[in-house]
Amino acid sequence: MKHIKLFEDFLKLNKLFEFENQLFAPKGGEIDLDKIPKGKLTIKNDSNINKPIGAFWTSTHNRRGSDWVDFAKYGFAWGGDLVSALLLKSKSRKVLHIKNDRDYQKAYEQFPNDDSGKEWLDWESLSKKYDAVHISDSALYNDNLWGWDVDSTAWFNMQNLEIDKIIDL
């Protein structure tokens, strides 16, 4: 029994496969809960950039909002319109976390996009195995992740992402 308790405590501390507080801050700043997708999303590969088409995008919540909120506020003309965001809780254990080049290489070996001519991921295949892919700040230096500007999570399955509340930014 003691071993089970130790393992449960380890899982609580180890957020590799479970992370909670995700933030969705839409362009324009207004939250419309009717526009939040539900269920399994249809994911396609993009031929111009190594990002999934059809994903629902979040960034990890922090005390300022999120890295995406900071990036948008100072990087886009519309960034000043961000006044509120949707705080979401992840209940998924099927999130692929890419934290560095080695993690990216492992993901590429398992999910290569042979049509790209580059070392890009096959998002369509990846979305069948995982609910989401989280790219951390430390992985952004990988040339194959050009266009991933900040810590981000691309969600493919909304069933394990729970709406918590709307927050002011």
Backbone as CSV, one residue per row, in Angstrom:
resi,resn,N_x,N_y,N_z,CA_x,CA_y,CA_z,C_x,C_y,C_z
1,MET,0.811,-1.191,0.000,0.000,0.000,0.000,0.861,1.265,0.000
2,LYS,1.964,1.218,0.750,2.860,2.364,0.824,3.453,2.682,-0.557
3,HIS,3.769,1.642,-1.353,4.325,1.844,-2.685,3.335,2.548,-3.601
4,ILE,2.068,2.209,-3.477,1.040,2.853,-4.297,0.951,4.330,-3.951
5,LYS,0.976,4.662,-2.663,0.927,6.053,-2.228,2.140,6.823,-2.744
6,LEU,3.323,6.236,-2.665,4.529,6.889,-3.184,4.417,7.144,-4.685
7,PHE,3.875,6.167,-5.417,3.714,6.331,-6.861,2.697,7.431,-7.173
8,GLU,1.605,7.480,-6.424,0.606,8.539,-6.625,1.219,9.910,-6.362
9,ASP,2.026,10.019,-5.303,2.704,11.282,-5.010,3.672,11.656,-6.125
10,PHE,4.380,10.665,-6.665,5.295,10.906,-7.773,4.536,11.448,-8.990
11,LEU,3.389,10.862,-9.291,2.601,11.327,-10.435,2.131,12.756,-10.248
12,LYS,1.797,13.130,-9.036,1.365,14.505,-8.775,2.513,15.486,-9.005
13,LEU,3.723,15.080,-8.627,4.881,15.949,-8.797,5.381,15.974,-10.234
14,ASN,5.283,14.855,-10.925,5.817,14.735,-12.271,4.743,15.134,-13.276
15,LYS,4.866,16.316,-13.831,3.857,16.836,-14.745,4.190,16.520,-16.206
16,LEU,5.010,15.520,-16.456,5.355,15.185,-17.836,4.144,14.785,-18.667
17,PHE,3.239,14.033,-18.083,2.117,13.520,-18.847,0.798,14.119,-18.407
18,GLU,0.852,15.055,-17.524,-0.362,15.713,-17.074,0.009,17.129,-16.673
19,PHE,-0.586,18.079,-17.300,-0.375,19.458,-16.900,-1.729,20.131,-16.959
20,GLU,-1.944,21.037,-16.072,-3.276,21.594,-15.947,-3.373,22.936,-16.620
21,ASN,-3.509,23.955,-15.951,-3.720,25.332,-16.349,-3.258,25.749,-17.741
22,GLN,-4.165,25.679,-18.674,-3.920,26.137,-20.036,-4.780,27.367,-20.287
23,LEU,-4.278,28.287,-21.111,-4.982,29.538,-21.357,-5.274,29.689,-22.843
24,PHE,-6.497,30.065,-23.154,-6.904,30.368,-24.525,-7.270,31.837,-24.572
25,ALA,-6.541,32.606,-25.372,-6.787,34.037,-25.507,-7.042,34.335,-26.984
26,PRO,-8.301,34.471,-27.382,-8.617,34.656,-28.804,-8.314,36.061,-29.309
27,LYS,-8.011,36.140,-30.591,-7.825,37.432,-31.243,-9.122,38.220,-31.063
28,GLY,-9.011,39.459,-30.662,-10.196,40.276,-30.413,-10.547,40.326,-28.944
29,GLY,-10.097,39.335,-28.174,-10.234,39.384,-26.734,-11.549,38.936,-26.141
30,GLU,-12.565,38.687,-26.967,-13.858,38.273,-26.419,-13.987,36.758,-26.440
31,ILE,-14.483,36.221,-25.333,-14.668,34.784,-25.199,-16.106,34.443,-25.588
32,ASP,-16.266,33.583,-26.570,-17.575,33.074,-26.974,-17.538,31.563,-26.771
33,LEU,-18.141,31.098,-25.682,-18.084,29.681,-25.338,-18.714,28.789,-26.411
34,ASP,-19.629,29.340,-27.188,-20.251,28.557,-28.267,-19.267,28.248,-29.393
35,LYS,-18.191,29.023,-29.475,-17.208,28.814,-30.538,-16.059,27.894,-30.118
36,ILE,-16.062,27.433,-28.872,-15.024,26.513,-28.409,-15.358,25.132,-28.973
37,PRO,-14.442,24.538,-29.729,-14.752,23.235,-30.340,-14.925,22.137,-29.293
38,LYS,-15.599,21.089,-29.708,-15.842,19.956,-28.815,-15.423,18.668,-29.506
39,GLY,-15.102,17.663,-28.705,-14.799,16.349,-29.248,-13.460,16.263,-29.947
40,LYS,-13.345,15.271,-30.811,-12.119,15.014,-31.569,-12.100,15.951,-32.778
41,LEU,-11.011,16.678,-32.963,-10.887,17.644,-34.051,-10.269,16.977,-35.281
42,THR,-10.602,17.491,-36.448,-10.020,17.003,-37.691,-8.704,17.733,-37.919
43,ILE,-7.618,16.989,-37.922,-6.273,17.567,-38.018,-5.662,17.222,-39.373
44,LYS,-5.052,18.225,-39.980,-4.361,18.064,-41.262,-2.948,18.620,-41.144
45,ASN,-2.074,18.157,-42.023,-0.721,18.700,-42.118,-0.748,19.964,-42.962
46,ASP,0.082,20.913,-42.610,0.227,22.154,-43.370,1.476,22.015,-44.239
47,SER,1.380,22.298,-45.515,2.531,22.144,-46.410,3.502,23.323,-46.323
48,ASN,3.107,24.413,-45.636,3.946,25.602,-45.566,4.679,25.786,-44.241
49,ILE,4.195,25.122,-43.200,4.793,25.290,-41.871,4.541,24.014,-41.072
50,ASN,5.419,23.724,-40.146,5.333,22.502,-39.345,4.386,22.710,-38.163
51,LYS,3.106,22.918,-38.486,2.053,23.100,-37.485,0.810,22.359,-37.960
52,PRO,0.005,21.890,-37.010,-1.223,21.200,-37.393,-2.344,22.180,-37.761
53,ILE,-3.031,21.900,-38.838,-4.220,22.662,-39.211,-5.408,22.031,-38.483
54,GLY,-6.246,22.859,-37.883,-7.449,22.366,-37.221,-7.313,22.175,-35.727
55,ALA,-6.133,22.451,-35.169,-5.918,22.281,-33.732,-6.515,23.460,-32.961
56,PHE,-6.776,23.235,-31.700,-7.198,24.282,-30.768,-5.952,24.663,-29.981
57,TRP,-5.603,25.954,-29.975,-4.321,26.401,-29.441,-4.457,27.013,-28.045
58,THR,-3.579,26.564,-27.142,-3.487,27.157,-25.810,-2.015,27.386,-25.476
59,SER,-1.804,28.108,-24.386,-0.461,28.298,-23.853,-0.542,28.112,-22.346
60,THR,0.548,27.691,-21.750,0.548,27.412,-20.320,0.311,28.698,-19.524
61,HIS,-0.638,28.646,-18.601,-0.992,29.800,-17.782,0.141,30.119,-16.803
62,ASN,0.437,31.414,-16.672,1.405,31.873,-15.676,0.843,33.123,-15.005
63,ARG,1.578,33.733,-14.117,1.032,34.869,-13.357,0.717,36.088,-14.226
64,ARG,1.326,36.213,-15.391,1.047,37.331,-16.306,-0.085,37.005,-17.271
65,GLY,-0.490,35.797,-17.336,-1.459,35.313,-18.323,-0.875,34.085,-18.970
66,SER,-0.041,34.314,-20.001,0.721,33.240,-20.637,1.766,33.871,-21.544
67,ASP,2.715,33.062,-21.993,3.722,33.577,-22.925,3.056,34.046,-24.218
68,TRP,1.986,33.357,-24.635,1.272,33.764,-25.849,0.639,35.143,-25.664
69,VAL,0.051,35.395,-24.502,-0.559,36.702,-24.243,0.508,37.784,-24.322
70,ASP,1.667,37.561,-23.687,2.757,38.541,-23.764,3.194,38.767,-25.207
71,PHE,3.371,37.687,-25.951,3.808,37.777,-27.347,2.791,38.549,-28.182
72,ALA,1.513,38.250,-28.000,0.468,38.910,-28.789,0.337,40.384,-28.429
73,LYS,0.400,40.697,-27.146,0.239,42.092,-26.717,1.319,42.999,-27.290
74,TYR,2.532,42.467,-27.398,3.642,43.310,-27.852,4.056,43.036,-29.288
75,GLY,3.506,41.998,-29.892,3.923,41.634,-31.235,2.899,41.872,-32.330
76,PHE,1.654,42.140,-31.951,0.605,42.330,-32.947,-0.180,43.600,-32.644
77,ALA,-0.645,44.274,-33.682,-1.437,45.491,-33.498,-2.697,45.207,-32.685
78,TRP,-3.278,44.031,-32.858,-4.511,43.677,-32.139,-4.254,43.160,-30.723
79,GLY,-2.989,43.018,-30.348,-2.655,42.441,-29.044,-3.208,43.206,-27.863
80,GLY,-3.358,44.519,-28.016,-3.927,45.327,-26.933,-5.382,45.030,-26.674
81,ASP,-6.051,44.355,-27.607,-7.465,43.995,-27.436,-7.657,42.799,-26.517
82,LEU,-6.574,42.137,-26.124,-6.692,40.976,-25.255,-7.007,41.434,-23.832
83,VAL,-8.245,41.283,-23.442,-8.663,41.727,-22.116,-9.118,40.571,-21.235
84,SER,-9.481,39.459,-21.851,-9.900,38.291,-21.076,-9.428,37.030,-21.779
85,ALA,-9.415,35.948,-21.028,-8.970,34.672,-21.576,-9.743,33.555,-20.882
86,LEU,-9.718,32.414,-21.510,-10.391,31.243,-20.971,-9.349,30.352,-20.302
87,LEU,-9.540,30.079,-19.026,-8.655,29.183,-18.295,-9.229,27.779,-18.407
88,LEU,-8.397,26.855,-18.852,-8.814,25.471,-19.064,-7.935,24.543,-18.239
89,LYS,-8.485,23.414,-17.868,-7.749,22.402,-17.111,-7.625,21.158,-17.973
90,SER,-6.409,20.661,-18.099,-6.173,19.430,-18.837,-6.367,18.239,-17.923
91,LYS,-7.143,17.269,-18.399,-7.317,16.007,-17.677,-6.654,14.873,-18.450
92,SER,-5.950,15.216,-19.517,-5.387,14.204,-20.404,-4.019,13.729,-19.943
93,ARG,-3.800,12.439,-20.077,-2.467,11.853,-19.871,-1.836,11.549,-21.230
94,LYS,-2.520,11.902,-22.302,-2.024,11.611,-23.647,-1.582,12.907,-24.337
95,VAL,-0.691,13.618,-23.671,-0.108,14.836,-24.220,1.357,14.550,-24.499
96,LEU,1.775,14.771,-25.730,3.180,14.613,-26.085,3.894,15.918,-25.749
97,HIS,4.842,15.847,-24.818,5.608,17.025,-24.407,6.945,17.015,-25.143
98,ILE,7.195,18.066,-25.899,8.482,18.220,-26.586,9.218,19.351,-25.886
99,LYS,10.290,18.976,-25.178,11.030,19.924,-24.354,12.399,20.282,-24.924
100,ASN,12.862,19.505,-25.918,14.212,19.735,-26.438,14.363,19.027,-27.796
101,ASP,15.558,19.141,-28.377,15.819,18.521,-29.688,15.653,17.008,-29.652
102,ARG,16.087,16.395,-28.566,15.980,14.935,-28.462,14.512,14.487,-28.474
103,ASP,13.659,15.210,-27.741,12.225,14.886,-27.739,11.637,15.051,-29.140
104,TYR,12.059,16.126,-29.824,11.554,16.344,-31.177,11.991,15.209,-32.101
105,GLN,13.236,14.816,-32.002,13.761,13.747,-32.863,13.011,12.440,-32.631
106,LYS,12.727,12.125,-31.376,11.952,10.915,-31.064,10.559,10.995,-31.690
107,ALA,9.922,12.152,-31.587,8.589,12.327,-32.177,8.659,12.201,-33.698
108,TYR,9.704,12.788,-34.289,9.862,12.713,-35.742,10.091,11.272,-36.196
109,GLU,10.884,10.521,-35.462,11.136,9.121,-35.824,9.850,8.300,-35.805
110,GLN,8.955,8.639,-34.919,7.697,7.915,-34.801,6.618,8.454,-35.757
111,PHE,6.651,9.762,-36.041,5.616,10.406,-36.849,6.225,11.302,-37.932
112,PRO,6.999,10.741,-38.862,7.596,11.578,-39.907,6.567,11.977,-40.971
113,ASN,6.643,13.217,-41.399,5.807,13.681,-42.503,6.628,13.522,-43.772
114,ASP,6.495,12.390,-44.429,7.304,12.078,-45.609,7.017,12.994,-46.788
115,ASP,5.859,13.648,-46.788,5.490,14.530,-47.897,6.145,15.903,-47.818
116,SER,6.702,16.252,-46.658,7.212,17.613,-46.469,8.600,17.821,-47.073
117,GLY,9.390,16.757,-47.212,10.762,16.906,-47.680,11.677,17.471,-46.601
118,LYS,11.144,17.645,-45.410,11.902,18.171,-44.275,11.643,17.261,-43.090
119,GLU,12.284,17.541,-41.992,12.052,16.742,-40.782,10.863,17.318,-40.007
120,TRP,9.705,17.314,-40.663,8.482,17.816,-40.041,7.652,16.654,-39.537
121,LEU,6.790,16.951,-38.585,5.930,15.925,-37.998,4.683,15.687,-38.848
122,ASP,4.202,14.460,-38.806,2.937,14.099,-39.438,1.847,14.300,-38.389
123,TRP,1.245,15.476,-38.404,0.263,15.851,-37.396,-0.994,14.995,-37.472
124,GLU,-1.365,14.600,-38.672,-2.556,13.751,-38.815,-2.376,12.439,-38.059
125,SER,-1.243,11.778,-38.235,-0.973,10.518,-37.536,-0.805,10.740,-36.039
126,LEU,-0.078,11.771,-35.693,0.172,12.075,-34.293,-1.135,12.323,-33.542
127,SER,-2.085,12.982,-34.196,-3.359,13.316,-33.542,-4.217,12.088,-33.265
128,LYS,-3.903,10.971,-33.914,-4.654,9.734,-33.661,-4.179,9.036,-32.388
129,LYS,-2.963,9.346,-31.950,-2.403,8.709,-30.752,-2.459,9.617,-29.525
130,TYR,-2.353,10.921,-29.741,-2.288,11.873,-28.633,-3.475,12.842,-28.668
131,ASP,-3.808,13.361,-27.482,-4.843,14.396,-27.375,-4.283,15.771,-27.718
132,ALA,-2.969,15.941,-27.531,-2.345,17.250,-27.749,-0.832,17.090,-27.836
133,VAL,-0.186,18.142,-28.357,1.272,18.244,-28.331,1.616,19.579,-27.687
134,HIS,2.482,19.503,-26.678,2.949,20.702,-25.986,4.402,20.940,-26.379
135,ILE,4.669,22.131,-26.899,6.030,22.541,-27.253,6.470,23.562,-26.208
136,SER,7.490,23.208,-25.432,7.953,24.117,-24.374,8.926,25.144,-24.948
137,ASP,9.148,26.200,-24.170,10.074,27.259,-24.590,11.444,26.703,-24.951
138,SER,11.919,25.728,-24.200,13.268,25.194,-24.423,13.383,24.415,-25.730
139,ALA,12.267,24.039,-26.341,12.303,23.318,-27.622,12.241,24.254,-28.818
140,LEU,11.961,25.508,-28.595,11.738,26.445,-29.702,12.983,26.734,-30.533
141,TYR,14.153,26.337,-30.037,15.394,26.575,-30.778,15.593,25.566,-31.909
142,ASN,14.775,24.547,-31.959,14.858,23.555,-33.025,14.367,24.201,-34.330
143,ASP,15.191,24.171,-35.375,14.840,24.796,-36.658,13.548,24.256,-37.253
144,ASN,13.210,23.005,-36.944,11.979,22.416,-37.473,10.732,22.996,-36.830
145,LEU,10.903,23.748,-35.748,9.763,24.356,-35.061,9.657,25.850,-35.337
146,TRP,10.258,26.293,-36.448,10.126,27.696,-36.843,8.634,28.019,-36.956
147,GLY,8.232,29.131,-36.403,6.827,29.522,-36.437,6.089,29.199,-35.146
148,TRP,6.669,28.350,-34.312,6.149,28.139,-32.961,6.850,29.214,-32.132
149,ASP,6.177,30.296,-31.848,6.835,31.467,-31.275,7.035,31.405,-29.766
150,VAL,6.137,30.745,-29.075,6.207,30.664,-27.613,5.697,29.295,-27.165
151,ASP,5.861,29.006,-25.890,5.290,27.802,-25.282,3.833,27.674,-25.745
152,SER,3.510,26.562,-26.395,2.162,26.378,-26.944,1.746,24.920,-26.871
153,THR,0.434,24.725,-26.857,-0.128,23.391,-26.928,-1.170,23.372,-28.032
154,ALA,-1.019,22.409,-28.933,-1.992,22.195,-30.006,-2.861,21.013,-29.594
155,TRP,-4.141,21.266,-29.392,-5.080,20.232,-28.940,-5.771,19.601,-30.133
156,PHE,-5.874,18.273,-30.090,-6.558,17.506,-31.137,-7.850,16.894,-30.618
157,ASN,-7.941,16.738,-29.307,-9.096,16.106,-28.685,-9.527,16.976,-27.502
158,MET,-10.704,17.556,-27.604,-11.188,18.485,-26.587,-11.871,17.785,-25.409
159,GLN,-12.052,16.476,-25.497,-12.787,15.753,-24.456,-12.083,15.776,-23.101
160,ASN,-10.771,15.929,-23.089,-10.023,15.950,-21.833,-9.510,17.336,-21.475
161,LEU,-10.152,18.340,-22.036,-9.815,19.726,-21.731,-11.086,20.368,-21.181
162,GLU,-11.035,20.734,-19.929,-12.225,21.204,-19.217,-12.166,22.717,-19.015
163,ILE,-13.267,23.391,-19.313,-13.349,24.834,-19.094,-13.433,25.096,-17.599
164,ASP,-12.540,25.966,-17.099,-12.539,26.314,-15.687,-13.290,27.637,-15.484
165,LYS,-12.731,28.721,-16.073,-13.373,30.022,-15.894,-12.783,31.029,-16.870
166,ILE,-13.457,32.159,-16.986,-12.952,33.271,-17.784,-12.210,34.186,-16.813
167,ILE,-11.009,34.604,-17.220,-10.214,35.482,-16.353,-9.893,36.789,-17.070
168,ASP,-9.662,37.827,-16.303,-9.220,39.112,-16.843,-7.718,39.064,-17.023
169,LEU,-7.254,39.726,-18.074,-5.810,39.795,-18.315,-5.255,41.143,-17.877
